[in-house]
Structure formats: C-alpha cells, structure tokens
Amino acid sequence: MLRYITILSIILLPSCAEPEKEPTIIIAGDLLLDRGVRKQIERQGIDALFENVRTLFLEADAVIANLECPVTRQNAPVHKKYVFKGDPEWLPGLKRAGITHLVFSNNHTYDQGRPGLNDTWRNVHEAGIVPIGFGKDQKTACDPQIIRIGNASVAVFSSVTLTLEGWPYFEDSTGMCQASINDLCENIRFFKSSYPAQRVIVLLHWGFEHTTHPAPSQRMEARKLIDAGADVIIGHHPHVIQGMEIYKKKKIWYSIGNFVFDQQKQVNSDAWMIRVSFSEGEIRSDSIPIRISNCIPSVVE
C-alpha cells in the first residue's frame, strides 16, 4: 500500500524573519471549535482565542495546528460518542492569527461524514489555509506536504493510526491519511531515496487519552520511523503532555497536549507547542510551554 509518492504541493511562504534568523515552524496540538470553545467564541469572538499567541505565530514562517473537528454547514453526523462541528465563518480568524496549515488526519475531522469532510477541505482552502493529511484517496492523503521557506524546505508526513469509530476505511475514497506505522516507514524511505537531503517531520494522531506516558509499542514505532528517515516526530490525541525522547539525536515528542480546548483539569490545561528551526540541512525542535484557561492558550515560562 502507498508505495508511490507524489508531492501534494509546494507552498511558498515568505519569511517574516531577519536575514540571519533561521526559518521556523510552530506546531500546536488539538484545536477544537465546538462545545465549550463554541460558547467562548460566541461570548468573545474567534480572535480572542489566539490573542496571547498571535504575536508568536506571526513571527514564525508557518504554524500548524491539529483541527479536531470538521468545519462545515453539512449535517451528516457519524455514529460515535463524541461528534463535533465548527462554523466555517470562524476559519478566517485562524488565518488572521497566523495559522497556515491544519492537520486533518485525526479522529474527529470526519465527525460529519464524507460530505462534512469534503466541505471542511473546501472551507479551509477558501480561508487560505493548507490542509495536511487529506486527499481524494489514501495515496494522496498520505503524500507529504512540502513547506518551503526561502531556500529551506521540510516534508511533513501526517497520519492517524487509531481505529476510528463509525468510519469505514475505503482506500479509493476521499479521507484523511490512515497509514499504519509500517506504511509511513515505507513512504518515508521511498521519499528519502528520491530526496536524500530533505528533512522530514512526522505528525501522528496516536496513543491513549489522558495517559501521561507513551505505550511501549509507541516507543518502538517512533524508533522505526526515525530509522526510516524521520527527523522529528510530534504526536497528539492524548490531550495531555507525554515525555520527550531522543533517539539517534532525533527528538520524539510523544504528545504535546491540547492547544485550543475546553477541558478544565490541570493535566489537560498544560501543553506544549513545538518550534522547529531548520537551515542548511540541520533541523532542531524545542518546546514552548503553554497553559489553557477558558479555552485560550497563553505562553508560560
């Protein structure tokens, strides 16, 4: 499965940095636009959600967040316990905040079925934001997204490895990337055989909710991905921070927690964003601690 890779697109992003500053990408965790977050938006407006991180985002060259809901007017809910839906008119607010890319490969972007998923893609695209991990079939959904900033570039692979409630897997239908770890390893190796100097970020929706340590199987899977050519691995889904591990000088961020979310417990309110810097073949990643209060993230020391 997924042996042949075509690059989805090359996004040319102007660098906002000084000439000597390295290109940077900020990667945030789960972004919800429903339930308690919806109430907060109705009270204060969409821009208020990002008021404490907007300056940081606008200083970066790209910002990626995990879109934890469809954003659509379609009403086609799948049969599952938690079903979310955001409003399309809120998407320009994400763009104003500096968010350039949204990850689709998770266990909630399909909450309104394929009609809602396809409509979410259209709405995100019209807002000027780039989807990651979505395509007309599994092959294109799992192709890497190339982010190019000036003379530097990075390939972003993304997949949800969880079993999805109420969602039939069709390899030839539109959907989010559901590649297994073995499929991802094969894709990365194939990609690196053609572009050996290209740096690779892997974004994974995986693991177990509300557990503060990754499972032993995840540690093995992460190391396989690095052996295949990944330079940085960043995970989400557990809604809490999990550990960071270094393997062969490459960082594995097993779960960075929430970003914009309505969970109130302290363990769900402390999270990370990851700043990835790269140039001249080198890539580094470091955490930016945040705390979420009333659904609004703020950077903390």
HUWOPE-V83844 format. One record per residue. RES is the residue in one small letter. PSI is psi in degrees with one decimal (NA if undefined). OMEGA is omega in whole degrees, 0 to 359 (* if undefined). D_LAST is the distance of its C-alpha to the last C-alpha in Angstrom with 2 decimals. Layout:
res psi omega d_last
RES PSI OMEGA D_LAST
RES PSI OMEGA D_LAST
//
This chain:
res psi omega d_last
m 142.1 171 44.42
l 43.7 183 42.34
r -29.8 187 43.86
y 128.8 185 43.98
i 131.2 167 40.97
t 142.0 180 41.10
i 126.1 183 38.11
l -55.3 180 37.38
s 160.7 175 36.58
i 116.1 182 34.91
i 117.6 180 32.49
l 114.2 183 32.47
l 122.9 178 29.22
p 137.6 178 29.12
s 131.1 178 26.27
c -0.8 189 24.35
a 164.7 171 23.01
e 156.0 185 24.61
p -35.5 184 27.36
e -9.8 182 25.60
k 137.3 180 22.37
e 147.8 174 22.46
p 141.7 181 22.85
t 145.1 173 19.83
i 132.6 175 19.81
i 131.6 181 16.97
i 121.5 182 17.94
a 165.8 183 16.86
g -139.8 190 18.29
d 127.3 180 20.88
l 109.5 180 21.82
l 141.3 178 24.35
l 37.9 181 26.55
d -178.7 176 28.66
r -125.2 182 28.96
g -31.8 178 26.24
v -38.8 177 24.62
r -44.9 180 28.13
k -39.0 179 28.37
q -40.9 178 25.11
i -42.0 180 26.48
e -29.2 179 29.79
r -45.6 190 28.24
q -12.6 184 25.87
g 158.3 184 26.79
i -35.3 184 25.24
d -27.6 181 23.27
a -26.5 181 21.18
l -29.1 189 19.60
f 10.3 187 17.87
e -27.1 184 17.34
n -4.6 178 13.52
v -4.4 186 13.56
r -45.4 181 16.95
t -43.8 178 16.14
l -44.2 181 14.08
f -43.0 183 17.01
l -20.3 175 19.68
e -20.3 179 18.47
a 163.5 179 18.90
d -23.7 176 22.48
a 149.2 178 22.46
v 126.2 181 20.44
i 132.2 174 21.68
a 155.5 179 21.23
n 113.3 182 23.36
l 104.6 189 25.84
e 30.4 177 26.42
c 153.7 168 29.60
p 153.2 177 32.63
v 95.9 194 32.74
t 159.0 170 36.42
r -5.4 178 39.29
q 143.6 177 41.15
n 87.8 181 41.86
a 59.1 187 42.62
p 138.7 175 40.43
v 165.9 183 40.70
h 101.7 179 41.52
k 171.2 186 38.34
k -50.3 182 36.33
y 121.3 181 33.46
v 123.3 184 34.48
f 163.4 174 32.24
k 128.7 175 33.03
g 168.9 182 31.24
d 133.5 183 33.07
p -30.7 183 33.76
e -8.6 178 33.32
w -17.6 185 29.56
l -40.3 177 29.18
p -27.1 176 29.41
g -35.6 176 26.31
l -40.9 179 24.41
k -42.5 179 26.03
r -32.8 181 25.11
a -9.2 178 21.42
g 2.8 178 21.78
i 123.8 184 22.43
t -24.5 184 25.20
h 144.0 176 25.94
l 129.7 179 26.22
v 128.7 178 26.97
f -20.5 189 30.14
s 82.6 177 30.58
n -171.8 186 29.49
n 19.8 177 31.27
h -17.7 181 31.15
t -16.3 179 32.10
y 11.2 188 35.69
d -23.4 177 35.71
q 33.0 175 38.37
g -174.1 179 40.46
r -35.8 175 41.45
p -43.8 179 42.45
g -35.4 179 38.98
l -45.8 178 37.36
n -40.2 180 39.62
d -36.2 176 39.04
t -43.4 178 35.25
w -46.2 180 35.69
r -44.0 182 37.87
n -41.8 178 35.52
v -44.2 179 32.46
h -44.0 181 34.67
e -26.2 177 36.03
a -3.5 179 32.57
g 20.8 179 32.03
i 145.3 185 29.55
v 123.5 175 30.43
p 146.7 173 30.91
i 133.7 177 30.11
g 29.1 178 32.16
f 144.5 178 35.04
g 174.6 181 38.65
k -16.9 174 42.31
d 177.8 183 42.67
q -33.2 180 40.72
k -51.7 182 41.39
t -31.5 178 39.87
a -31.5 184 37.03
c 1.4 174 35.97
d 148.9 179 36.47
p 148.3 172 33.40
q 122.9 180 31.82
i 123.2 175 31.73
i 117.1 182 29.05
r 127.7 179 30.30
i 107.6 184 28.44
g -125.1 179 30.77
n -0.6 181 32.26
a 154.0 178 29.62
s 159.7 178 29.68
v 145.0 177 28.38
a 129.7 181 30.13
v 116.1 173 28.33
f 144.1 181 30.10
s 140.2 178 29.29
s 150.7 169 31.05
v 120.4 184 31.06
t 5.3 181 32.65
l 157.4 167 33.03
t 126.3 187 36.40
l 130.0 180 36.42
e 133.5 170 38.07
g 24.7 184 41.04
w 105.1 177 40.67
p 134.5 180 43.61
y 119.8 175 42.81
f 115.3 185 45.03
e -28.8 185 44.64
d 14.9 179 46.48
s 159.6 178 44.84
t 145.0 180 41.84
g -177.5 177 38.63
m 158.5 182 35.22
c 126.6 178 35.04
q 37.2 181 35.87
a 139.5 173 36.37
s 169.0 178 36.36
i -40.2 178 34.48
n -40.2 177 37.84
d -42.2 178 38.45
l -43.6 178 35.09
c -42.9 180 35.86
e -42.5 180 39.26
n -43.3 181 37.89
i -43.5 178 35.37
r -42.7 180 38.11
f -43.6 180 40.50
f -44.3 182 38.05
k -25.2 177 37.21
s -28.9 178 40.93
s -30.1 182 41.33
y 70.6 188 38.11
p -26.2 181 37.30
a -8.0 184 34.85
q 133.2 177 32.83
r 149.2 189 29.29
v 126.7 171 28.62
i 136.2 176 25.70
v 123.9 177 26.60
l 123.4 185 25.09
l 133.7 169 26.37
h 105.0 192 26.73
w -179.2 174 27.63
g -167.5 185 27.20
f 134.2 184 27.46
e 139.1 172 25.69
h 21.6 173 23.40
t 135.0 189 23.79
t 3.0 177 20.80
h 143.8 177 22.72
p 155.4 176 24.79
a 152.0 177 28.54
p -35.7 179 30.49
s -34.6 179 32.23
q -37.8 178 29.02
r -41.8 178 28.33
m -42.3 181 31.86
e -40.8 180 31.60
a -40.5 180 28.44
r -34.9 176 30.22
k -39.9 180 33.28
l -39.6 178 31.38
i -40.1 176 30.04
d -29.9 180 33.57
a -16.8 177 34.80
g 1.5 178 32.66
a 142.5 178 29.18
d -32.4 178 26.42
v 137.6 175 23.36
i 130.0 181 23.50
i 124.8 183 21.10
g 156.1 171 22.08
h 172.2 181 21.80
h -41.2 182 23.99
p -14.9 181 22.94
h 13.1 175 20.42
v 161.5 174 18.07
i 135.8 168 15.97
q 179.6 187 18.36
g 164.2 170 18.21
m 138.5 181 18.08
e 145.6 175 21.25
i 125.3 179 22.69
y 122.1 183 26.39
k 40.9 179 28.48
k 12.7 178 25.38
k 139.1 184 24.30
k 138.1 177 21.15
i 112.3 177 21.71
w 99.6 191 18.96
y -39.1 174 21.14
s 129.0 181 19.35
i 0.7 175 16.16
g -160.0 184 16.89
n 171.8 175 17.33
f -68.9 170 16.40
v 107.5 186 18.65
f 162.4 186 20.35
d 6.4 178 21.94
q 138.1 191 21.45
q -19.0 183 20.31
k 150.9 182 19.63
q -39.6 182 16.20
v -26.4 178 16.81
n -15.0 185 17.49
s -20.1 174 14.67
d 131.0 185 11.78
a 176.6 175 12.13
w 150.6 155 11.45
m 152.5 182 12.74
i 126.2 174 14.33
r 118.9 179 14.93
v 124.3 178 18.41
s 140.1 182 19.90
f 146.3 175 23.59
s 150.1 175 26.55
e 42.0 176 29.83
g -5.6 180 29.83
e 146.9 179 26.42
i 135.6 180 23.55
r 153.6 178 20.00
s 139.3 180 17.22
d 151.9 183 13.50
s 146.5 171 10.99
i 105.5 181 8.47
p 138.1 175 6.90
i 158.9 173 8.33
r 135.2 184 9.95
i 124.9 179 13.58
s 125.0 184 15.47
n 41.0 176 19.13
c -2.3 186 18.90
i 121.4 179 16.41
p 144.2 175 13.16
s 143.7 176 10.07
v 136.5 179 6.99
v 158.6 176 3.80
e NA * 0.00
//
